[in-house]
Amino acid sequence: MKNRKPEAQIGEYKDSPVITIFINDNDIFKFTFGIGKAEAIINYPDETKSFKNKSIN
């Protein structure tokens, strides 16, 4: 049976909203970021995908 990915967690840091997401569907490896970084990632989807694809080849 394949593991289910952990749900993203919404929280707060210094009175600002943050999201914690998990790496490789593992609840041990995670990172947290705020609205600014989320917006930057969303604004560059093609570049982010290209970066990921070049990095694994």
Beta strands, then each sheet from edge to edge (+ up, - down):
strand 1: 9-13
strand 2: 16-23
strand 3: 26-34
sheet 1: 1+ 2- 3+
end
